[in-house]
Amino acid sequence: MQKSLKGLEKFFWLYLLFNPILDIVNGLYIWMLTRGYAGMEAVNYRELTNAGGLTTTPALVVRMLVLLIMVIYILLLRDKSAILTALPMGAAWALSVLSEFLWVGGINLSLDVTFFARFAYNVAVAMVYRNLFLRSELSKDRLIEKIHAYVNGMTIVFSLGILIPYVLRVGYSTYYDRFGARGVRGFYYSGNDITGALMILLPLALAYFLFIPRANFTRSRMIFYSLGPSMSIICLMLIGTKTALLAMVGESAVMVLYAIVIAIRGNRELLRRVAILAVITVIVGLFFNTLSVLLNGAGRGLMDMLEASIGGMIDQADEPGGSLTAGRFNKLAETFADFKAAGPIAWAFGVGRGSQGHIIEMDLFDVGLLYGLFGFIAMTQMYIRYGIEFLIRMARNFNVLVLGAFISLGITVGYLAIAGHILFTVTSGFFFAFVLVYARLLTTDKDKL
């Protein structure tokens, strides 16, 4: 059995790098499919589904198979903590379906199953990688180094999935509406999902670049560990949404401020690293900018794309409902009206995903209204418990890596409450769960994870 477990653990390490590739392949699949309908920019999931062309995607199928592998791994380990986390979640789902049936008089099993499966997948990620770190034969310091090699690799792969299509002028625009096509998201179908993934990983990549011990800060390591954060910063600029730009500016600013504070205290090494990273980011940006302009002509440079995105935001802001939460409050009001009308059973167990023609895309409200009070407690208790434990331990174990994890988790939690769709997505949700476990590793002994 130990041989089987080791084989599964090697698979889960490789799966970290496979995740971005899976999203790129998935986006290519949808892009090729949508071109046969109304053009890649105009079609959305609902239009395509109504046309009979799309009921599921390759990425979702693969990830549900991986969920099955994760469950097998947990069962082989006989991880009681994971099982005790999963059982109340399963009960919450079943009771939400029952509540939906009692209120509506029927259920939409496909929606109920797939929506909850995405959430369960992300919780399983936390359980699996907790055991993966716990069972690693590496020391804590070597394990952290290995994790960051993968983090940097993931940010590079994610970024190339935007930068290469940007240069070749293929893939999706972030927006395609009456204000025109603006922003670039490569072959990632969900702009929110790729934004969430980069937003979660960027602070970790920045922190490790600042953390690398001076004796190990060789030229090759400097270049390798600078590519991830520099390319991520450029990609968030290219995506060009309010969320992407706020995350990029905010996360970078906190790291710069930290380096300045440390420099005032007498250690200027971190400030020197910030300057190096800034220069490399400019060089990388100029490289892709020049390629794009040479291949596509004027008006396709990075600053041109950024200017168009900001201009579109200003135009939208001048219209009613043009805020960060535009449209979400209307969805929240509609779902809350159903929740209120459905009565005490729904208050306890939710109105069910299948009863709704939409989701709110404010995850904490989605959990509370679709799964009720019981579901909210059962489904979020792992996230809340891990988060509180990290905050309690953070002050006693503080360093730049802990700061990076804090920024990553903090901005994501804020995003969940205001305008975030993380917990029910299998890309950004994966990395949120992964970082939550990584944050625990930073602030406790490896054998106490």
Phi, psi and chi 1 to 4 in degrees:
 res  aa     phi    psi   chi1   chi2   chi3   chi4
   1 MET       -  -35.6 -172.3  173.6   73.1      -
   2 GLN   -60.7  -35.3  -73.7  -60.4  -40.9      -
   3 LYS   -65.4  -39.8 -171.4  174.6 -179.4  180.0
   4 SER   -65.0  -41.6  -61.9      -      -      -
   5 LEU   -64.0  -42.1  -72.0  170.9      -      -
   6 LYS   -63.9  -39.2  -70.3  -64.9 -177.7 -176.0
   7 GLY   -63.2  -42.4      -      -      -      -
   8 LEU   -64.7  -38.8  -72.2  173.3      -      -
   9 GLU   -67.1  -36.2  -73.7  163.1    0.4      -
  10 LYS   -63.9  -39.3  -71.6  179.7 -179.1  177.8
  11 PHE   -61.4  -43.2  165.8   77.1      -      -
  12 PHE   -66.7  -32.1  -68.7  133.0      -      -
  13 TRP   -66.1  -46.3  -81.7  112.7      -      -
  14 LEU   -64.4  -31.9  -69.6  174.0      -      -
  15 TYR   -63.8  -26.4 -172.7   59.9      -      -
  16 LEU   -58.2  -45.6  -71.6  173.9      -      -
  17 LEU   -79.0  -25.0  -68.2  177.6      -      -
  18 PHE   -73.3  -26.1 -177.1   64.8      -      -
  19 ASN   -54.9  -53.7 -114.0  -48.4      -      -
  20 PRO   -61.0  -39.5  -20.6   31.5      -      -
  21 ILE   -63.0  -39.2  -63.0  170.6      -      -
  22 LEU   -60.9  -40.2 -171.8   59.6      -      -
  23 ASP   -69.1  -36.4  -76.5  -59.9      -      -
  24 ILE   -66.0  -46.0  -66.3  168.8      -      -
  25 VAL   -61.1  -41.2  171.5      -      -      -
  26 ASN   -63.6  -43.1 -161.5   60.7      -      -
  27 GLY   -64.3  -38.4      -      -      -      -
  28 LEU   -62.9  -41.3  -86.1  167.0      -      -
  29 TYR   -60.0  -48.0  166.9   79.7      -      -
  30 ILE   -67.7  -38.8  -62.3  171.4      -      -
  31 TRP   -60.6  -46.5 -177.9   63.2      -      -
  32 MET   -65.2  -36.6  -65.1  -58.5  -65.0      -
  33 LEU   -70.5  -41.8 -160.2   59.3      -      -
  34 THR   -71.3  -25.8   55.5      -      -      -
  35 ARG   -62.1  -23.1  -69.0 -176.9   73.4 -176.6
  36 GLY   -80.8   -5.9      -      -      -      -
  37 TYR  -106.8  -82.1  -73.1   90.7      -      -
  38 ALA  -129.6   20.1      -      -      -      -
  39 GLY    93.4  143.3      -      -      -      -
  40 MET   -63.6  -26.7   65.6  176.7 -178.8      -
  41 GLU   -82.4  -32.2  -58.3  -71.9    5.4      -
  42 ALA   -90.0  -23.2      -      -      -      -
  43 VAL   -82.8  141.0  166.8      -      -      -
  44 ASN  -123.6  175.6   60.1   40.2      -      -
  45 TYR   -56.0  -45.3  -92.1  125.0      -      -
  46 ARG   -63.7  -43.8 -176.0  172.8  -63.4  177.0
  47 GLU   -62.3  -42.1  -69.1  167.7  -10.7      -
  48 LEU   -68.9  -40.8 -172.8   56.7      -      -
  49 THR   -64.6  -42.9  -58.0      -      -      -
  50 ASN   -62.8  -28.3  -70.2  -17.3      -      -
  51 ALA   -80.5   -4.0      -      -      -      -
  52 GLY    85.2   10.5      -      -      -      -
  53 GLY   -94.9  -13.4      -      -      -      -
  54 LEU  -150.2  120.6 -177.5   67.1      -      -
  55 THR  -117.1  -26.9   54.4      -      -      -
  56 THR  -152.7  177.3 -172.2      -      -      -
  57 THR  -127.0  157.0   61.7      -      -      -
  58 PRO   -57.8  -38.9  -24.2   33.2      -      -
  59 ALA   -62.9  -41.5      -      -      -      -
  60 LEU   -65.2  -40.9 -176.4   60.4      -      -
  61 VAL   -61.2  -47.1  172.1      -      -      -
  62 VAL   -61.3  -43.7  170.3      -      -      -
  63 ARG   -69.2  -31.6  -79.0  170.3  168.8  135.6
  64 MET   -70.2  -32.7  -69.0  -55.0   99.8      -
  65 LEU   -66.8  -39.1  -70.6  173.9      -      -
  66 VAL   -65.4  -37.4  172.5      -      -      -
  67 LEU   -57.4  -42.3  173.5   58.5      -      -
  68 LEU   -61.5  -41.7  179.6   59.9      -      -
  69 ILE   -64.0  -38.7  -64.9  170.5      -      -
  70 MET   -62.7  -42.5  -71.3  177.7  176.9      -
  71 VAL   -62.4  -42.6  170.6      -      -      -
  72 ILE   -61.0  -42.6  -68.2  170.6      -      -
  73 TYR   -60.8  -46.0  176.8   70.5      -      -
  74 ILE   -62.5  -41.2  -66.3  -63.3      -      -
  75 LEU   -68.4  -38.0  -68.4  175.6      -      -
  76 LEU   -63.0  -35.5  -73.8  174.7      -      -
  77 LEU   -78.4  -17.6  -73.1  175.0      -      -
  78 ARG    54.8   47.4  -61.6  178.7 -176.4  177.4
  79 ASP   -75.5  101.0 -175.7  -16.0      -      -
  80 LYS   -64.7  -37.3  -67.3 -179.7 -179.3  178.2
  81 SER   -60.5  -45.2  173.1      -      -      -
  82 ALA   -65.6  -41.6      -      -      -      -
  83 ILE   -65.3  -41.2  -66.3  169.3      -      -
  84 LEU   -69.6  -23.0  -69.3  174.9      -      -
  85 THR   -76.0  -38.4  -62.5      -      -      -
  86 ALA   -75.2  -37.5      -      -      -      -
  87 LEU   -60.6  -49.4  -71.1  176.6      -      -
  88 PRO   -62.5  -32.9  -20.8   32.3      -      -
  89 MET   -63.9  -43.9  -75.9  175.8   51.0      -
  90 GLY   -61.3  -40.3      -      -      -      -
  91 ALA   -64.9  -39.6      -      -      -      -
  92 ALA   -61.8  -41.6      -      -      -      -
  93 TRP   -64.1  -48.1  173.9   79.3      -      -
  94 ALA   -60.8  -41.5      -      -      -      -
  95 LEU   -70.5  -31.6  -70.3  167.8      -      -
  96 SER   -68.1  -37.0   76.9      -      -      -
  97 VAL   -66.2  -41.8  173.2      -      -      -
  98 LEU   -62.6  -44.1  175.8   61.1      -      -
  99 SER   -61.6  -41.4  174.8      -      -      -
 100 GLU   -59.9  -43.6  177.2 -174.0  -27.3      -
 101 PHE   -64.4  -43.5  177.3   79.2      -      -
 102 LEU   -66.6  -32.7  -66.4  174.4      -      -
 103 TRP   -84.0  -48.5  178.5   52.1      -      -
 104 VAL   -89.3  -28.3  179.9      -      -      -
 105 GLY    92.1   11.1      -      -      -      -
 106 GLY  -173.7  176.0      -      -      -      -
 107 ILE  -135.3  158.6   60.4  173.3      -      -
 108 ASN  -112.7   87.1 -173.1  -29.7      -      -
 109 LEU   -61.7  -36.6 -167.5   59.9      -      -
 110 SER   -60.5  -48.9  175.3      -      -      -
 111 LEU   -65.1  -43.7  -84.9  179.8      -      -
 112 ASP   -60.2  -42.7  -73.4  -38.4      -      -
 113 VAL   -73.6  -50.2  169.6      -      -      -
 114 THR   -67.1  -36.9   55.5      -      -      -
 115 PHE   -66.8  -45.2 -165.4   64.1      -      -
 116 PHE   -69.5  -35.1  178.3   77.6      -      -
 117 ALA   -61.3  -36.1      -      -      -      -
 118 ARG   -62.2  -42.9  -68.5 -174.7  178.7   98.8
 119 PHE   -64.2  -45.3 -170.7   97.5      -      -
 120 ALA   -62.6  -36.8      -      -      -      -
 121 TYR   -57.9  -44.9  168.7   85.7      -      -
 122 ASN   -69.1  -37.7  -65.9  -33.7      -      -
 123 VAL   -65.2  -39.9  173.2      -      -      -
 124 ALA   -61.3  -36.3      -      -      -      -
 125 VAL   -56.7  -46.4  166.6      -      -      -
 126 ALA   -61.3  -43.0      -      -      -      -
 127 MET   -66.5  -41.5  -61.3  -65.5  100.5      -
 128 VAL   -67.9  -48.8  163.5      -      -      -
 129 TYR   -73.6  -24.6  -76.3   93.6      -      -
 130 ARG   -61.3  -47.0  171.1 -176.3  168.1  -88.4
 131 ASN   -68.6  -35.5  -80.7  -71.2      -      -
 132 LEU   -61.7  -44.6 -164.9   65.0      -      -
 133 PHE   -68.2  -41.9  -63.1  166.1      -      -
 134 LEU   -62.5  -39.7 -176.1   64.3      -      -
 135 ARG   -88.7   -5.2  -71.8  170.7   46.6   83.4
 136 SER   -62.1  140.0  173.4      -      -      -
 137 GLU   -82.2   -7.0  -63.8  174.7   -3.1      -
 138 LEU   -76.5  153.9  -61.4  173.8      -      -
 139 SER   -67.5  166.0   67.0      -      -      -
 140 LYS   -58.8  -44.6  178.9  177.4  173.4  177.7
 141 ASP   -64.0  -42.8  -70.4  -17.4      -      -
 142 ARG   -68.6  -34.9  -70.0  -64.6  -57.0  -83.0
 143 LEU   -65.5  -42.5  178.4   58.2      -      -
 144 ILE   -62.2  -40.5  -70.5  171.3      -      -
 145 GLU   -62.1  -42.4 -175.6  178.7  -10.8      -
 146 LYS   -65.1  -43.0 -179.5  176.4 -178.9  177.0
 147 ILE   -58.2  -42.6  -70.3  168.0      -      -
 148 HIS   -73.6  -26.8  -84.7  -78.3      -      -
 149 ALA   -62.9  -41.5      -      -      -      -
 150 TYR   -69.7  -41.1  -83.3   88.2      -      -
 151 VAL   -59.1  -45.8  166.4      -      -      -
 152 ASN   -64.7  -40.5 -162.8   58.2      -      -
 153 GLY   -61.7  -41.2      -      -      -      -
 154 MET   -64.8  -42.5  -73.4 -174.6  -74.0      -
 155 THR   -65.6  -35.0   55.0      -      -      -
 156 ILE   -66.8  -46.4  -69.7  171.6      -      -
 157 VAL   -63.8  -46.7  175.4      -      -      -
 158 PHE   -54.6  -45.6  -92.4  129.4      -      -
 159 SER   -66.5  -40.7  -61.9      -      -      -
 160 LEU   -62.9  -28.5  -71.6  174.5      -      -
 161 GLY   -67.6  -13.0      -      -      -      -
 162 ILE  -106.6  -43.9  -66.9  174.7      -      -
 163 LEU   -68.4  -40.2  -69.9  168.3      -      -
 164 ILE   -66.1  -48.3  -67.1  174.4      -      -
 165 PRO   -61.1  -33.9  -26.4   36.6      -      -
 166 TYR   -60.5  -45.3  158.4   65.9      -      -
 167 VAL   -67.4  -40.8  169.1      -      -      -
 168 LEU   -83.9   -6.0  -62.1  178.4      -      -
 169 ARG    60.0   48.6 -155.5  170.3 -177.3  177.3
 170 VAL  -130.2  171.1  -65.6      -      -      -
 171 GLY    92.6 -163.4      -      -      -      -
 172 TYR   -96.3  145.7  -58.1  100.7      -      -
 173 SER   -84.0  152.3  -64.5      -      -      -
 174 THR   -63.5  -46.0  -55.3      -      -      -
 175 TYR  -122.7  146.4  -67.6  110.7      -      -
 176 TYR  -145.8   91.3 -167.4   84.8      -      -
 177 ASP  -143.9 -161.7   51.7   28.3      -      -
 178 ARG   -67.0  -14.5   62.7 -172.7  177.4  -79.3
 179 PHE   -88.5   -0.1  -60.1  111.9      -      -
 180 GLY   103.2  178.4      -      -      -      -
 181 ALA   -87.3  125.5      -      -      -      -
 182 ARG  -151.2  154.1   55.8 -165.2 -165.5  -80.4
 183 GLY    78.4  153.8      -      -      -      -
 184 VAL  -130.0  130.3  175.3      -      -      -
 185 ARG  -129.7   19.0   51.9 -171.4  165.5   98.0
 186 GLY    60.2 -133.9      -      -      -      -
 187 PHE  -101.4   20.8  -76.0  120.6      -      -
 188 TYR   -88.6  117.1  -61.1  105.0      -      -
 189 TYR   -66.4  -39.8 -174.0   80.3      -      -
 190 SER   -96.7  109.2  171.5      -      -      -
 191 GLY   -64.5  -36.9      -      -      -      -
 192 ASN   -64.8  -36.6  -72.6  -23.3      -      -
 193 ASP   -69.9  -46.2 -137.1    9.2      -      -
 194 ILE   -68.7  -34.8 -179.0   59.0      -      -
 195 THR   -61.5  -46.0  -61.5      -      -      -
 196 GLY   -60.0  -44.2      -      -      -      -
 197 ALA   -62.3  -47.4      -      -      -      -
 198 LEU   -66.4  -38.4  -70.1  174.3      -      -
 199 MET   -62.2  -37.2  176.1 -178.0   74.6      -
 200 ILE   -75.5  -38.8  -69.2  164.8      -      -
 201 LEU   -85.8  -27.9  -67.3  174.5      -      -
 202 LEU   -56.0  -47.8  175.3   58.4      -      -
 203 PRO   -61.1  -33.3  -21.4   33.2      -      -
 204 LEU   -66.9  -42.6  -88.5   61.8      -      -
 205 ALA   -66.2  -41.6      -      -      -      -
 206 LEU   -62.3  -45.2  -72.4  170.1      -      -
 207 ALA   -63.2  -41.2      -      -      -      -
 208 TYR   -69.6  -34.4 -166.5   71.3      -      -
 209 PHE   -60.2  -37.9 -173.9   78.9      -      -
 210 LEU   -76.1  -25.9  -60.3 -178.2      -      -
 211 PHE   -83.8  -30.1  172.8   80.1      -      -
 212 ILE   -47.2  123.5  -60.8  170.4      -      -
 213 PRO   -54.9  142.4  -25.3   33.8      -      -
 214 ARG   -57.0  -36.0 -171.5  166.9 -174.4  173.2
 215 ALA   -65.6  -26.2      -      -      -      -
 216 ASN   -99.0    3.2  -62.7  -26.2      -      -
 217 PHE   -84.8   64.9 -163.0   65.7      -      -
 218 THR   -76.4  168.5   60.6      -      -      -
 219 ARG   -61.9  -41.9 -177.9  174.1  -62.0  178.1
 220 SER   -65.7  -42.8   59.6      -      -      -
 221 ARG   -67.2  -37.5  -73.0  172.8   68.1   85.4
 222 MET   -59.9  -45.6  178.0 -172.2   74.5      -
 223 ILE   -67.1  -47.6  -67.0  171.9      -      -
 224 PHE   -60.6  -49.4  175.2   67.5      -      -
 225 TYR   -80.8   -4.0  -76.4  103.9      -      -
 226 SER   -92.6  -23.5   67.5      -      -      -
 227 LEU   -65.4  -41.9  -74.1  177.6      -      -
 228 GLY   -58.7  -58.0      -      -      -      -
 229 PRO   -65.7  -38.6   17.5  -29.0      -      -
 230 SER   -66.6  -43.4   62.7      -      -      -
 231 MET   -68.0  -35.1  -68.1  166.4   72.8      -
 232 SER   -65.0  -42.3  -62.5      -      -      -
 233 ILE   -60.0  -45.7  -72.2  169.3      -      -
 234 ILE   -62.9  -41.7  -66.5  163.6      -      -
 235 CYS   -66.3  -38.5  -75.1      -      -      -
 236 LEU   -64.6  -33.8  -72.1  168.7      -      -
 237 MET   -66.8  -40.5  -67.3  171.1   66.7      -
 238 LEU   -68.1  -39.2  -77.4  171.1      -      -
 239 ILE   -58.2  -47.1  -68.6  168.6      -      -
 240 GLY    74.0   17.2      -      -      -      -
 241 THR   -84.0  166.3   61.5      -      -      -
 242 LYS   -59.0  -44.3  -67.1 -177.0  -74.5  -74.0
 243 THR   -63.2  -45.8  -57.5      -      -      -
 244 ALA   -62.0  -45.1      -      -      -      -
 245 LEU   -70.9  -39.7  -65.2  176.7      -      -
 246 LEU   -63.5  -42.6  -74.8  170.9      -      -
 247 ALA   -64.1  -45.5      -      -      -      -
 248 MET   -62.0  -48.3 -177.4  -88.3  -67.3      -
 249 VAL   -67.6  -46.5  172.0      -      -      -
 250 GLY   -64.0  -48.0      -      -      -      -
 251 GLU   -65.3  -42.8  -68.3  171.1  -11.5      -
 252 SER   -65.8  -40.4  -58.2      -      -      -
 253 ALA   -63.4  -40.1      -      -      -      -
 254 VAL   -63.7  -41.9  172.1      -      -      -
 255 MET   -65.7  -40.7  -76.5  -59.9  179.0      -
 256 VAL   -63.7  -43.8  171.2      -      -      -
 257 LEU   -61.2  -41.7 -178.4   61.5      -      -
 258 TYR   -61.4  -43.7  177.5   76.4      -      -
 259 ALA   -62.8  -37.4      -      -      -      -
 260 ILE   -65.6  -43.5  -68.6  172.0      -      -
 261 VAL   -61.1  -44.5  169.6      -      -      -
 262 ILE   -64.7  -36.1  -63.1  -60.1      -      -
 263 ALA   -65.9  -39.2      -      -      -      -
 264 ILE   -62.1  -32.4  -69.0  172.3      -      -
 265 ARG   -79.7   -1.6  -66.9  179.6  177.7  179.1
 266 GLY   115.3   -8.9      -      -      -      -
 267 ASN  -109.6  104.8 -177.6   -4.1      -      -
 268 ARG   -93.2    4.7  -63.5 -174.9  178.7 -179.4
 269 GLU   -62.3  -42.8  176.8   63.1   19.8      -
 270 LEU   -65.4  -37.6  -63.4 -168.6      -      -
 271 LEU   -66.3  -35.5 -159.7   55.8      -      -
 272 ARG   -64.5  -39.9 -174.5  175.8   75.7   91.0
 273 ARG   -64.1  -39.9  -58.5  -83.3  179.8   94.8
 274 VAL   -60.1  -43.1  166.8      -      -      -
 275 ALA   -64.3  -42.2      -      -      -      -
 276 ILE   -61.1  -45.4  -68.7  170.9      -      -
 277 LEU   -65.3  -37.9 -173.9   57.7      -      -
 278 ALA   -61.8  -43.3      -      -      -      -
 279 VAL   -64.8  -44.9  170.3      -      -      -
 280 ILE   -64.0  -38.7  -67.4  174.1      -      -
 281 THR   -62.0  -42.5  -58.7      -      -      -
 282 VAL   -63.7  -42.9  170.1      -      -      -
 283 ILE   -63.0  -46.6  -68.0  171.1      -      -
 284 VAL   -63.5  -42.5  172.7      -      -      -
 285 GLY   -61.2  -44.2      -      -      -      -
 286 LEU   -64.3  -36.1  -73.3  172.7      -      -
 287 PHE   -62.2  -52.3  172.5   75.2      -      -
 288 PHE   -71.2  -33.6  -75.6  102.4      -      -
 289 ASN   -61.5  -46.3 -179.2   83.4      -      -
 290 THR   -64.3  -43.3  -57.0      -      -      -
 291 LEU   -58.4  -44.7  -81.2 -179.9      -      -
 292 SER   -64.1  -44.3 -179.9      -      -      -
 293 VAL   -66.8  -41.2  171.5      -      -      -
 294 LEU   -63.5  -39.1  -73.0  174.6      -      -
 295 LEU   -83.0  -30.2  -70.2  174.1      -      -
 296 ASN  -119.7   -8.1  -55.5  -56.7      -      -
 297 GLY    90.1  179.9      -      -      -      -
 298 ALA   -62.9  153.3      -      -      -      -
 299 GLY    90.9   -1.5      -      -      -      -
 300 ARG  -114.3   15.5  -70.1  -65.5  -63.5 -179.8
 301 GLY   -76.3  165.0      -      -      -      -
 302 LEU   -58.7  -45.8  175.5   58.2      -      -
 303 MET   -68.8  -30.6  -61.5  -47.5  -65.0      -
 304 ASP   -64.9  -43.3  -61.1  -50.8      -      -
 305 MET   -65.1  -41.4  -55.1  -63.7  -70.8      -
 306 LEU   -65.7  -40.9 -176.1   60.0      -      -
 307 GLU   -62.6  -40.9 -177.1 -179.7   -6.8      -
 308 ALA   -64.7  -39.9      -      -      -      -
 309 SER   -65.4  -46.5  -66.4      -      -      -
 310 ILE   -65.4  -39.9  -66.6  174.1      -      -
 311 GLY   -60.4  -40.6      -      -      -      -
 312 GLY   -64.4  -38.8      -      -      -      -
 313 MET   -62.1  -42.4  -72.9 -179.5 -146.1      -
 314 ILE   -63.6  -42.9  -66.5  170.3      -      -
 315 ASP   -62.2  -42.7  -69.7  -22.2      -      -
 316 GLN   -66.5  -39.5  -82.7 -171.2  -38.8      -
 317 ALA   -62.9  -26.0      -      -      -      -
 318 ASP   -76.0  -10.2  -69.7  -23.8      -      -
 319 GLU   -99.5  157.5  -65.4 -163.5  -13.8      -
 320 PRO   -59.5  136.9  -22.9   32.5      -      -
 321 GLY    74.9   22.8      -      -      -      -
 322 GLY   -90.0   22.1      -      -      -      -
 323 SER   -85.9  178.8   68.7      -      -      -
 324 LEU   -57.7  -33.8 -178.9   66.5      -      -
 325 THR   -99.0   21.9   54.2      -      -      -
 326 ALA   -52.8  127.8      -      -      -      -
 327 GLY    85.7  -29.9      -      -      -      -
 328 ARG   -71.3  -36.4  -71.9  180.0  171.1   86.4
 329 PHE   -66.3  -33.2  -78.8  132.9      -      -
 330 ASN   -65.3  -43.5  -67.1  -26.3      -      -
 331 LYS   -64.2  -40.5  -65.9  176.8 -178.7  178.5
 332 LEU   -61.4  -43.7  174.1   59.0      -      -
 333 ALA   -62.1  -41.3      -      -      -      -
 334 GLU   -65.4  -46.6  -68.9  173.9   17.8      -
 335 THR   -67.8  -39.0  -56.3      -      -      -
 336 PHE   -64.8  -36.7 -176.8   73.9      -      -
 337 ALA   -61.6  -42.5      -      -      -      -
 338 ASP   -64.7  -43.6  -73.1  -15.8      -      -
 339 PHE   -59.4  -44.2  179.7   79.8      -      -
 340 LYS   -66.6  -40.9 -174.0  177.3  178.2 -179.0
 341 ALA   -73.9  -25.1      -      -      -      -
 342 ALA   -72.4  -20.1      -      -      -      -
 343 GLY    94.7 -176.0      -      -      -      -
 344 PRO   -57.0  -38.0  -25.5   34.2      -      -
 345 ILE   -62.5  -43.6  -67.5  178.0      -      -
 346 ALA   -67.6  -33.2      -      -      -      -
 347 TRP   -62.7  -35.0  -58.2  -15.8      -      -
 348 ALA   -81.0  -40.0      -      -      -      -
 349 PHE  -122.5    0.7  -54.2  120.1      -      -
 350 GLY    89.7  168.0      -      -      -      -
 351 VAL   -89.8   -8.3  -65.2      -      -      -
 352 GLY    83.1  142.4      -      -      -      -
 353 ARG   -63.9  -38.0  170.0   66.0 -177.1   95.7
 354 GLY   -66.9  -15.6      -      -      -      -
 355 SER   -82.7   -9.5   72.1      -      -      -
 356 GLN  -111.4  137.2  -58.7  -62.5  -60.3      -
 357 GLY   -82.8   -3.2      -      -      -      -
 358 HIS  -150.5  166.3   61.0  -96.6      -      -
 359 ILE  -111.6  159.9   54.6  173.0      -      -
 360 ILE   -78.9  -29.8  -55.8  166.3      -      -
 361 GLU    64.1   30.7  -66.6 -170.7   71.0      -
 362 MET  -129.2   93.3  -60.7  165.5   75.0      -
 363 ASP   -54.1  -40.3  -81.4   -9.2      -      -
 364 LEU   -63.7  -35.6  -61.8 -177.4      -      -
 365 PHE   -74.1  -36.7  -68.9  101.6      -      -
 366 ASP   -58.7  -45.8  -85.7  -45.2      -      -
 367 VAL   -63.8  -48.5  176.8      -      -      -
 368 GLY   -64.8  -40.6      -      -      -      -
 369 LEU   -85.9  -35.5  -62.2 -179.8      -      -
 370 LEU   -80.1  -26.7  -60.7 -176.7      -      -
 371 TYR  -121.6   -0.3  -61.1   95.4      -      -
 372 GLY    74.8 -177.6      -      -      -      -
 373 LEU   -61.8  -45.3  178.2   60.8      -      -
 374 PHE   -61.7  -45.1  174.7   75.0      -      -
 375 GLY   -63.8  -39.1      -      -      -      -
 376 PHE   -61.0  -44.4 -172.8   86.8      -      -
 377 ILE   -66.4  -47.3  -65.4  170.1      -      -
 378 ALA   -66.7  -37.6      -      -      -      -
 379 MET   -88.0  -23.1  -67.7  169.2   65.2      -
 380 THR  -107.0   -3.8   63.3      -      -      -
 381 GLN   -62.2  -35.6   60.1   86.8   15.4      -
 382 MET   -65.2  -45.1 -176.7  -88.0  -67.3      -
 383 TYR   -61.3  -45.6  -71.4  101.0      -      -
 384 ILE   -64.9  -44.7  -66.5  170.9      -      -
 385 ARG   -63.8  -47.4  177.7  162.6   48.0   88.9
 386 TYR   -63.5  -40.0  -80.4   17.9      -      -
 387 GLY   -64.7  -44.8      -      -      -      -
 388 ILE   -65.1  -42.4  -69.5  173.7      -      -
 389 GLU   -61.1  -40.2  -72.4  173.7   -5.7      -
 390 PHE   -63.0  -45.1  169.9   65.7      -      -
 391 LEU   -62.7  -40.1  -70.1  174.9      -      -
 392 ILE   -64.5  -41.4  -68.5  172.3      -      -
 393 ARG   -83.4  -16.6  -63.7  167.3  178.9  162.9
 394 MET   -59.1  -45.6 -174.3  176.1   74.8      -
 395 ALA   -62.6  -33.5      -      -      -      -
 396 ARG   -80.8  -15.2  -63.5 -164.1  -57.5  -91.5
 397 ASN  -127.8   29.9  -58.9  -85.0      -      -
 398 PHE   -72.4  132.2 -169.1   80.9      -      -
 399 ASN  -155.6 -174.7   61.1   23.6      -      -
 400 VAL   -66.5  -30.0   68.5      -      -      -
 401 LEU   -67.4  -41.4  -64.9 -178.1      -      -
 402 VAL   -63.7  -39.7  173.7      -      -      -
 403 LEU   -60.2  -43.2  175.9   62.5      -      -
 404 GLY   -60.4  -43.9      -      -      -      -
 405 ALA   -65.1  -38.9      -      -      -      -
 406 PHE   -63.2  -45.0  174.1   74.7      -      -
 407 ILE   -61.8  -45.8  -65.2  168.7      -      -
 408 SER   -59.4  -51.0  174.0      -      -      -
 409 LEU   -70.0  -39.0  -64.4  174.7      -      -
 410 GLY   -64.2  -46.5      -      -      -      -
 411 ILE   -69.1  -31.1 -161.1  166.3      -      -
 412 THR   -71.4  -41.7  -52.8      -      -      -
 413 VAL   -62.6  -41.7  170.2      -      -      -
 414 GLY   -61.1  -38.9      -      -      -      -
 415 TYR   -64.1  -39.0 -170.8   47.7      -      -
 416 LEU   -59.2  -39.3  -66.2  179.5      -      -
 417 ALA   -79.6  -34.4      -      -      -      -
 418 ILE   -94.0  -53.4  -61.7  171.6      -      -
 419 ALA  -154.0   30.9      -      -      -      -
 420 GLY  -104.0  144.8      -      -      -      -
 421 HIS  -129.1   81.2 -172.6   45.4      -      -
 422 ILE  -114.7  -50.6  -60.8  -74.6      -      -
 423 LEU   -64.0  -24.9  -58.5 -178.7      -      -
 424 PHE  -107.1   15.6  -67.2   93.8      -      -
 425 THR  -115.3  144.1   60.0      -      -      -
 426 VAL   -94.7    6.9  -72.6      -      -      -
 427 THR  -107.7  -69.1  -61.4      -      -      -
 428 SER   -63.9  -34.2   50.5      -      -      -
 429 GLY   -64.0  -37.2      -      -      -      -
 430 PHE   -57.7  -48.7  176.6  101.1      -      -
 431 PHE   -74.9  -29.1  -67.5  109.8      -      -
 432 PHE   -62.8  -46.2  179.8   52.7      -      -
 433 ALA   -64.3  -40.4      -      -      -      -
 434 PHE   -62.0  -45.6  178.1   82.8      -      -
 435 VAL   -68.3  -32.6  173.0      -      -      -
 436 LEU   -61.3  -41.5 -163.2   60.7      -      -
 437 VAL   -72.5  -39.8  177.0      -      -      -
 438 TYR   -60.2  -39.5  163.1   75.9      -      -
 439 ALA   -62.6  -37.8      -      -      -      -
 440 ARG   -63.4  -40.8  -76.6  171.7   60.2   86.8
 441 LEU   -60.8  -39.8  173.9   66.4      -      -
 442 LEU   -63.4  -29.7  -70.9  176.2      -      -
 443 THR  -113.5   12.9   54.1      -      -      -
 444 THR  -150.1  167.9 -169.2      -      -      -
 445 ASP   -67.8  145.0  -65.8  -25.0      -      -
 446 LYS   -58.5  -38.1 -172.8  165.8   77.9   75.6
 447 ASP   -79.1    2.5   58.5   -3.7      -      -
 448 LYS  -112.8   11.4  -65.6  179.3 -179.1  177.9
 449 LEU   -60.2      -  -90.6  174.8      -      -
